[in-house]
Structure formats: structure tokens, C-alpha cells
Amino acid sequence: MRGFLRIMCLVLTATVPIVLSVCALAYENEPYDFRGIKWGSRIDKMSDMVLDLDGGDFKAYTRKHDEMMIGDAKLNSLHYIFYKGRFYCVRIEFTGPSNFNKIREEFLRIYGEPGGRQYYDRHFYWGGENASITLDYDESTGTGEVGYKYMPVDFRIDEDQKNQAIDDVRGSAGKPTSDGEQRN
């Protein structure tokens, strides 16, 4: 389950390294919150959140009485994702080309043109120093996703994973492998 929530956010921004190489880290009206919740806020200060998925360090919540709309577009789901208790990511799902077009137009109005290439007119990326936003739509399934990610926590996750990998390697040194050989 822990990996599931991380994968949800990673999938939304899988093209970040490619896009960052072709665009500057800036866009109009970069958000410092999402629907009034500041990025990095602690979950223990919020009484209107309901735990939906528990993945250990990653937890996904829904919000009581949340409006399931972006502009005029109807949303199927909206999850607030926290890493180690801090607001980190938003994952939104929707269906249909009409909702995709409404969200795209709303984002172009609010955030301006995406910085970087658009993939097949169905993938958009706004990259900033504080937050990144992705908008994807799959015509073959009729489903789409929006992802917001708070970059300082994302960098922290990368550091935590690197440190864990180093600890794992150090912890396995000198232990026998599955075939009985000694690790160096």
C-alpha cells in the first residue's frame, strides 16, 4: 500500500525530468496552496480530512464537503496525499473529453501556457519551484488525471529514498546471499 500512493504521484509526474530539460521552472500564478490548504501543512491540524488509503509514510485523504469540480468540469475523485504527515500531493480523476477540455481551459486561464512540450495535446505540465501540475487525458479509456505536487516535499522524499537505499546496502554487507555466497 505504501508504494501504491507513491506510485500514484510518480505516475502523474513521470515526465518531469524530460520536461524540465526543455522548460524553465516558472509559470503564472504558481499555487502555494490547494483549496486553502498550504503545501507542507500538517495533517494533525486538519479536522475535515477523512483517511482513505494508508500507505505508511504516504496517506491519502478525502475532504468532507469538498466540491467535486474544477471550473465547470466534474471530478470523479480528489485525494489529498500526505508524506510523513505533511501535505504533499493532490491526485484528481475525471472522465470524458468534455471534462478534459474544461479543465485544460481553466488551467490555461489560471496558470497560462504550460512550460514545455505538450504530448499529443493530451498531456500538459506546469513546472515551478514550489509546485508542479500535470494534466493528462487518455482518449482510449476516456479517463484523465490531474496531479499537483509540492516540490520541497518531493525533494525530501528523493533524499529519504536515497538514504534508505544506502542504509539497505550497508545493512546487507557481509550477509550471505540466497545462494550462500558472502556479500562484500
Secondary structure, DSSP 8 states (H G I E B T S, - for coil): -HHHHHHHHHHHTTTHHHHHTTS-S--TT--SEETTEETT-BGGG-SSEEEEEEETTEEEEEETT---EETTEE-SEEEEEEETTEEEEEEEEEESHHHHHHHHHHHHHHH-S-SS--BTTTEEEEE-SSEEEEEEEETTTTEEEEEEEEHHHHHHHHHHHHHHHHHHHHHHTTSB-TTS-B--
